């Protein structure tokens, strides 16, 4: 199975071509650049390098969020449009799961990937290794850093924290979790499209047209509108064909 | 000669649209999905929500355009997309979808200016002949553009503050008509009379620029003063007076510019080209004052944002082999 993996959900852009469980080529850039400018040229360059044609693909794997709204949409739009127009499978993977996949198989430990969501909030989740690999224990969430840390403390187990934003919360985490706080080497904190492709390899494909990012958060205007109109449905019926 | 077909994509604001256009003239399909109902909840377009809707809709709309046109990707000669101006997050969805299709099917990529697209909507219903003068009026633009040839665009006049369509939406909010106000004001205006005599800004000045913020303020002040004094206002006449002020200035300056530039055609373009008052006033003025000039007005379904017009504009670039590469980005402030 030939898989293209794409993650542009935060500052890092990672793109990889993976065949079955073998990585052929991967590009990971952690320089603040515009994903819209660099993603498609990177995909094209990787195909050249591997000697693949677009219609050689069997599956496209994409990080579907949470993360930067615009970044996630660029990856999802390219992945979704490629999958639709090449008629190949599309698999979305949580951007947090991609990071968690960088964790180590330390017995009885949990893995907590996180992105800063500003105002002392996090996008985060709880993962661990079992016989199927790195799997979620809790649903990904958007949550206050303090509430999340208290919850993690109650688990009373070693926790590997992953993500380039971990440093920002390191003091809080160390204070609350003491020796249960584990931080991995530098290279583990960046999402890798090869890890994403590997997670996506065994997942069920998505319905391409219906596929959309998992923002984990409503747009502010929509949140306010829903609070003012609790009786009205959130989704559907907003788009009209002219 | 072999027919050339372009798949065009437009996502610059709150419409997700895809079209297949043959030789820059024939519409094989033109699918437009409007988000207006969603944004009506907020009284205007919310950029983040527009982007979210585009990513939900994009492949469905492209598929529908391809299916309705009844063609395969191998029968396409290029993929075209609006690169700007518009909302950056919204533009990015179309731009990246277009890049993905270009890459997947080894097609040339064409980046189209949205304003040029509006002008070329006229090419789908008539034959544009040059030199021409185009009056582009929409929610974001009010411009007079002189074209000596299909690929030459010179802005000879533009608004110094609000776009005409923007002024419509703002005063619509003041008298409480649903967003977007333009359509409602236009309908009301036809039932009323110009009794309030709002100012015609810059009408006598020796340039082709426009200004609508003074008119907007004058309108708002009239409404506020009357409300404070508890006076009844005739909203039908208010609408008619506002519309008369807008169309007087637009028509007057456009006719003057067309005369000075000695153009063969006068071409109306943009969302406000759907305004009945403006269509009528411009038609009358051209008939009476410059019968030798041909006036082109796009059909109503091609006035609002749509991908067909992008495909029409892109055809000129296809003929000129003016292609974009995969670094193409959304350009929110792009000028012609």
Interface residues (C-beta under 8 A of the other chain):
Chain A: X34 X36 X37 X38 X39 X40 X41 X43 X44 X54 X55 X69 X70 X73 X74 X76 X77 X78 X80 X81 X82 X84 X85 X86 X208 X209 X212 X213 X215 X219 X220 X221 X222 X225 X229 X237 X238 X239 X240 X241 X242
Chain B: X15 X16 X31 X32 X33 X34 X35 X36 X37 X38 X41 X42 X46 X48 X49 X51 X52 X53 X55 X56 X57 X58 X59 X60 X62 X63 X73 X89 X92 X93 X95 X96 X97 X99 X100 X101 X103 X104 X105 X106 X301 X304 X325 X326 X327 X328 X329 X330
